[in-house]
């Protein structure tokens, strides 16, 4: 079975247009750092937020009227992926498309907002109409309603690698010959409570910008947004191999676990790898895995530009890999570190037909995929 990426869409701290954001990344642009703070305290944390302009093309829909940001991000990214494949909700047979929604923390934020409303408004705020907003699959429900989907819908929950898990679930669903497409959407919404938790786990930087592959781990900066990939039988980029849903028990096992997953997807000796390096222990683990499996390879992490999107991050990486193959270019890799780096200079991939995506989440889950240029 050969599966391809027929369409992509994203909402990021750098905007939402696939080509526009890609060009900004190639130019070396970084998302603007803002601050988020406890409304009842003094603590604040750096954060990469989605600009309001990123959702300006999202059409109005009754299901989105009261929806949280994560549902809006997911809807915008999902509809963009369909549009890139020249499909609209009216063009789709609702029985022949599946939906997989990947999320890390979004459901927690839904729940927090729900109970905050009750505290602020009183017991009458606890309407049963709001209850679906407190569950992890709320955003999937909104998106399915907008598309008019009546078939299979799954929600998978994980860490920063959950997008790769969602991709694998989508591939498994597409083994059903009655399905024409599978839309995989991953999203994240930032919140002060989330930042505070990551800070207490000693995973956050105190100030921006985000740096990767430093001599010591300085921490990451959280961000928000969504990514979407439409799987189909044809498309410009093929899923040559994938592995999602793996894990390791302790951080010192991360490098060997990542080495195994790179070998499993057939990563080349000189692989171009879209990395999940984010300023934490992940950086050293991925660099070690590169040395073990692809010693002549290069690592590039989009998190320098987009931040740690957690639930959205894995599909952002898949989209970066697909764009790199489509345009035969990649932002300058950060590892191995150059003596005199030129951060605004992209490298040519002329003649290269594969890119590997490697994802290591902070919850110790991992995944990988190998993408190739399609002959279709």
VMD Tcl script that draws the C-alpha trace (Angstrom):
set ca {
  {0.00 0.00 0.00}
  {1.42 3.36 -1.05}
  {0.19 6.46 0.77}
  {0.93 10.07 -0.05}
  {0.50 13.54 1.36}
  {-2.11 15.22 -0.83}
  {-2.53 18.40 1.23}
  {-1.07 20.25 4.21}
  {-2.17 23.11 6.40}
  {-0.93 24.79 9.54}
  {-1.51 27.56 12.03}
  {1.73 28.68 13.67}
  {3.21 31.58 15.63}
  {4.59 32.77 12.26}
  {1.17 32.77 10.58}
  {-0.92 30.23 8.70}
  {-0.20 30.25 4.96}
  {1.88 27.21 4.01}
  {4.06 29.04 1.48}
  {4.25 32.27 3.48}
  {5.37 30.58 6.69}
  {7.79 28.35 4.80}
  {9.44 31.40 3.24}
  {9.72 33.10 6.64}
  {11.42 30.00 8.03}
  {13.83 29.90 5.09}
  {14.59 33.58 5.71}
  {15.58 32.80 9.30}
  {12.58 34.52 10.90}
  {11.57 33.57 14.42}
  {8.24 33.93 16.14}
  {7.88 36.89 18.45}
  {8.27 36.10 22.13}
  {5.44 37.30 24.36}
  {4.87 36.84 28.08}
  {2.13 34.91 29.83}
  {1.54 35.33 33.54}
  {-0.55 34.10 36.43}
  {-3.53 36.45 36.75}
  {-3.37 36.03 40.54}
  {0.41 36.03 40.99}
  {3.69 37.50 39.78}
  {5.22 34.63 37.79}
  {5.50 35.03 34.01}
  {6.92 32.89 31.23}
  {8.00 33.46 27.61}
  {5.59 32.09 25.02}
  {5.11 31.98 21.25}
  {1.47 32.78 20.49}
  {-0.50 32.45 17.25}
  {-1.18 35.96 15.84}
  {-4.82 36.92 15.34}
  {-4.19 37.34 11.60}
  {-3.46 33.60 11.30}
  {-7.19 32.84 11.62}
  {-8.53 35.62 9.41}
  {-9.51 33.18 6.64}
  {-11.33 30.76 8.95}
  {-14.99 30.75 7.83}
  {-17.64 31.23 10.53}
  {-19.39 28.14 11.76}
  {-21.90 27.58 14.59}
  {-19.67 24.91 16.14}
  {-16.85 27.43 16.52}
  {-18.90 30.20 18.09}
  {-18.04 29.21 21.66}
  {-15.09 26.95 20.88}
  {-11.68 27.30 22.46}
  {-8.59 28.29 20.51}
  {-7.47 24.71 19.97}
  {-10.64 23.96 17.97}
  {-10.18 27.08 15.86}
  {-6.54 26.24 15.16}
  {-7.48 22.67 14.21}
  {-10.32 23.76 11.95}
  {-8.17 26.30 10.11}
  {-5.33 23.82 9.56}
  {-7.65 20.98 8.52}
  {-9.61 23.07 6.03}
  {-6.33 24.40 4.58}
  {-5.08 20.84 4.01}
  {-8.30 19.99 2.17}
  {-8.05 23.18 0.11}
  {-4.45 22.44 -0.91}
  {-5.70 19.09 -2.22}
  {-8.41 21.03 -4.09}
  {-11.16 19.60 -1.93}
  {-13.88 21.32 0.03}
  {-16.28 19.82 2.58}
  {-18.93 19.76 -0.17}
  {-16.66 17.69 -2.45}
  {-16.01 14.91 0.06}
  {-17.96 11.72 0.45}
  {-18.36 11.73 4.25}
  {-18.20 7.94 4.36}
  {-14.85 7.84 2.53}
  {-12.74 10.07 4.74}
  {-11.44 9.36 8.24}
  {-10.26 11.89 10.81}
  {-7.47 11.45 13.34}
  {-6.99 14.22 15.87}
  {-3.76 14.32 17.92}
  {-3.53 16.32 21.12}
  {-1.28 16.68 24.14}
  {-2.57 19.31 26.59}
  {-5.56 20.90 24.89}
  {-8.21 18.94 26.76}
  {-6.73 20.08 30.07}
  {-7.14 23.69 29.01}
  {-10.74 23.07 27.98}
  {-11.41 21.66 31.43}
  {-9.71 24.56 33.19}
  {-11.77 27.08 31.22}
  {-14.97 25.18 31.97}
  {-14.42 25.25 35.73}
  {-13.17 28.84 35.63}
  {-16.50 29.81 34.04}
  {-18.37 28.05 36.84}
  {-16.34 29.88 39.49}
  {-16.81 33.24 37.79}
  {-20.45 32.89 36.75}
  {-21.95 30.53 39.29}
  {-23.50 27.10 39.22}
  {-25.77 28.00 36.31}
  {-22.67 28.05 34.10}
  {-22.46 24.26 34.44}
  {-24.66 23.67 31.41}
  {-24.62 20.16 29.91}
  {-24.10 21.90 26.57}
  {-20.62 22.90 27.74}
  {-19.60 19.47 29.00}
  {-18.16 18.29 25.65}
  {-15.71 21.19 25.86}
  {-13.97 19.44 28.78}
  {-12.91 16.30 26.92}
  {-9.90 15.61 24.73}
  {-11.93 14.87 21.62}
  {-13.87 18.16 21.67}
  {-11.78 19.65 18.86}
  {-12.15 16.49 16.78}
  {-15.92 16.71 17.21}
  {-15.98 20.32 16.03}
  {-13.84 19.58 12.97}
  {-15.84 16.49 12.02}
  {-19.04 18.54 12.16}
  {-17.57 21.29 9.98}
  {-16.43 18.78 7.33}
  {-19.66 16.83 7.61}
  {-17.77 13.63 8.34}
  {-19.92 10.64 9.26}
  {-17.23 7.95 9.22}
  {-14.34 7.00 11.46}
  {-12.98 9.59 13.92}
  {-10.20 8.94 16.41}
  {-8.46 11.11 19.01}
  {-4.97 10.12 20.14}
  {-3.34 11.69 23.20}
  {0.39 11.91 23.80}
  {3.31 14.32 24.08}
  {5.29 16.22 21.45}
  {5.56 13.10 19.29}
  {1.80 12.49 19.16}
  {1.59 13.79 15.58}
  {3.72 10.84 14.46}
  {1.42 8.50 16.37}
  {-1.53 10.09 14.59}
  {0.21 9.57 11.25}
  {0.65 5.88 11.99}
  {-3.00 5.54 13.02}
  {-3.99 7.25 9.77}
  {-1.90 4.82 7.75}
  {-3.54 1.88 9.49}
  {-7.00 3.30 8.76}
  {-6.13 3.76 5.10}
  {-5.61 0.01 4.77}
  {-9.39 0.02 4.29}
  {-9.79 0.29 0.50}
  {-13.15 2.01 0.97}
  {-11.42 5.10 2.35}
  {-10.16 7.71 -0.10}
  {-8.57 10.03 2.46}
  {-7.54 10.37 6.07}
  {-7.18 13.83 7.55}
  {-4.70 13.97 10.43}
  {-4.82 17.11 12.55}
  {-2.73 17.93 15.62}
  {-3.22 21.04 17.74}
  {-2.14 22.80 20.90}
  {-3.38 25.79 22.87}
  {-1.07 27.61 25.29}
  {-2.12 28.58 28.78}
  {-0.44 29.99 31.89}
  {-1.16 26.83 33.88}
  {0.56 24.75 31.20}
  {3.66 26.97 31.20}
  {3.80 26.87 35.00}
  {3.69 23.08 35.00}
  {6.52 22.79 32.44}
  {8.54 25.31 34.45}
  {8.13 23.27 37.61}
  {9.37 20.24 35.66}
  {12.49 22.32 34.83}
  {11.84 22.17 31.11}
  {11.33 25.88 30.31}
  {13.72 28.73 29.66}
  {13.18 31.88 31.68}
  {13.78 34.17 28.67}
  {13.76 33.91 24.87}
  {14.77 33.17 22.24}
  {14.80 29.38 22.00}
  {18.17 27.83 21.16}
  {18.96 24.21 20.28}
  {22.03 21.97 20.40}
  {23.81 24.12 22.96}
  {26.55 22.74 25.18}
  {24.04 22.46 28.02}
  {20.26 22.14 27.99}
  {18.76 25.57 28.73}
  {15.09 24.64 28.38}
  {12.38 25.21 25.80}
  {9.68 27.81 25.07}
  {6.12 26.61 24.54}
  {4.02 27.67 21.56}
  {0.58 26.98 20.13}
  {-1.13 26.26 16.82}
  {-2.05 23.28 14.66}
  {-0.85 21.19 11.74}
  {-2.82 19.04 9.29}
  {-1.85 16.42 6.74}
  {-4.28 14.82 4.27}
  {-3.33 11.24 3.40}
  {-4.41 9.94 0.00}
  {-3.53 7.32 -2.59}
  {-1.65 9.91 -4.67}
  {0.30 13.06 -3.95}
  {3.64 14.82 -4.40}
  {5.23 13.31 -1.25}
  {5.03 9.65 -0.26}
  {5.12 8.14 3.21}
  {7.95 5.68 2.61}
  {8.01 4.36 6.20}
  {6.75 5.42 9.61}
  {6.91 4.38 13.22}
  {4.83 6.07 15.90}
  {3.93 5.30 19.48}
  {7.31 4.13 20.76}
  {8.69 5.13 24.15}
  {11.64 4.89 26.53}
  {11.61 4.49 30.31}
  {14.37 6.89 31.36}
  {16.07 9.87 29.76}
  {19.42 8.12 29.51}
  {17.72 5.59 27.22}
  {16.50 8.26 24.79}
  {19.45 8.15 22.37}
  {19.35 4.36 21.93}
  {15.55 4.42 21.51}
  {15.84 7.12 18.83}
  {18.59 5.14 17.10}
  {16.29 2.13 16.92}
  {13.41 4.09 15.45}
  {15.72 5.70 12.85}
  {16.87 2.25 11.78}
  {13.29 1.01 11.71}
  {12.24 3.62 9.13}
  {15.40 3.07 7.07}
  {17.16 6.38 7.68}
  {20.14 6.78 5.35}
  {23.77 7.21 6.38}
  {23.65 10.80 5.12}
  {20.03 11.52 6.05}
  {18.48 14.96 6.15}
  {16.58 14.82 9.45}
  {13.85 17.22 10.56}
  {14.55 17.11 14.27}
  {12.45 17.76 17.36}
  {15.34 19.42 19.24}
  {13.86 22.00 21.62}
  {16.56 23.09 24.06}
  {16.07 20.20 26.51}
  {17.58 16.72 26.92}
  {16.05 15.92 23.51}
  {18.84 17.77 21.69}
  {21.71 15.61 22.97}
  {19.69 12.41 22.50}
  {18.93 13.22 18.85}
  {22.52 14.30 18.16}
  {23.79 10.99 19.57}
  {21.26 9.02 17.51}
  {22.41 10.88 14.40}
  {26.03 9.94 15.09}
  {25.07 6.29 15.56}
  {22.75 5.81 12.58}
  {23.39 8.67 10.14}
  {26.92 9.93 10.91}
  {27.04 11.91 7.67}
  {23.59 13.37 8.17}
  {22.27 16.79 9.18}
  {19.72 17.79 11.81}
  {17.39 20.77 11.42}
  {14.81 21.70 14.06}
  {11.91 24.05 13.16}
  {11.32 24.68 16.87}
  {13.90 27.48 16.75}
  {11.42 29.35 14.56}
  {8.10 28.02 15.85}
  {8.74 27.06 19.47}
  {7.75 23.83 21.20}
  {4.23 23.28 19.88}
  {3.85 20.02 21.87}
  {0.68 18.45 20.35}
  {1.12 20.33 17.06}
  {4.89 19.89 16.79}
  {5.09 16.45 15.14}
  {2.87 17.40 12.20}
  {4.73 20.72 11.83}
  {7.84 18.57 11.33}
  {6.08 16.37 8.77}
  {4.98 19.47 6.87}
  {8.52 20.90 6.96}
  {9.83 17.60 5.55}
  {7.21 17.58 2.79}
  {7.98 21.21 1.87}
  {11.71 20.50 1.82}
  {11.19 17.71 -0.71}
  {8.71 19.73 -2.75}
  {10.99 22.78 -3.01}
  {14.31 20.89 -2.83}
  {15.62 23.21 -0.13}
  {15.93 23.29 3.66}
  {16.80 25.95 6.24}
  {20.40 25.62 7.30}
  {20.74 22.66 9.72}
  {21.85 23.39 13.29}
  {23.74 20.13 13.84}
  {26.53 19.34 13.35}
  {27.29 22.90 14.41}
  {29.08 24.94 11.75}
  {32.18 26.94 12.65}
  {30.71 30.06 11.07}
  {26.96 29.44 10.81}
  {24.91 31.42 8.32}
  {21.42 31.30 9.84}
  {19.64 32.89 6.88}
  {21.14 30.62 4.21}
  {19.08 27.61 3.13}
  {20.80 24.54 1.72}
  {19.92 22.89 -1.58}
  {18.52 19.37 -1.58}
  {18.96 19.05 -5.32}
  {19.11 15.36 -6.15}
  {17.94 14.29 -2.69}
  {14.70 12.36 -2.68}
  {14.25 11.56 1.02}
  {13.82 13.36 4.33}
  {13.50 11.70 7.74}
  {11.35 13.17 10.49}
  {12.43 12.29 14.04}
  {10.32 13.17 17.07}
  {11.09 12.81 20.77}
  {8.52 14.12 23.22}
  {9.09 15.38 26.73}
  {6.81 12.60 28.00}
  {9.38 10.08 26.68}
  {7.42 8.99 23.60}
  {9.10 8.81 20.18}
  {8.26 8.45 16.52}
  {9.81 8.74 13.09}
  {8.81 8.82 9.44}
  {10.69 8.70 6.16}
  {9.25 10.83 3.38}
  {10.17 10.53 -0.28}
  {9.48 12.43 -3.45}
  {6.61 10.83 -5.32}
  {6.55 9.96 -8.99}
  {2.80 10.78 -9.13}
}
mol new
graphics top color blue
foreach p $ca { graphics top sphere $p radius 0.5 }
foreach p [lrange $ca 0 end-1] q [lrange $ca 1 end] { graphics top cylinder $p $q radius 0.2 }
display resetview
